[in-house]
Amino acid sequence: MRAKLKVSFPQVDVRSNTVKIYWVVDAAERKKAHLVPGMKGVLKLGAE
């Protein structure tokens, strides 16, 4: 799935080398990408 996200409040966990990210998606993108609150997954930046 592809969607344009506005990322805010990144939290870096140095021990596990992971980042917890909260994002905001506008309504049109949310409907198109079928995103729901509480979803978990992998975010790939710049990937095609």
C-alpha positions, 0 to 999 in steps of 0.5 A: 500500500502507498500513502503520503504520511506526515510524521511527527513525534519520532521516538528512537529506541537505541537498544533495539535500533527501532523508531516508534513513529506517530503519523497523520494521514489526510482523509483522502489518503486514509480511505485510499490506503485503507489505514486504520488506527493502531496499525503496525507495520514497516515504513520504508522511506523512498522505496518504490 
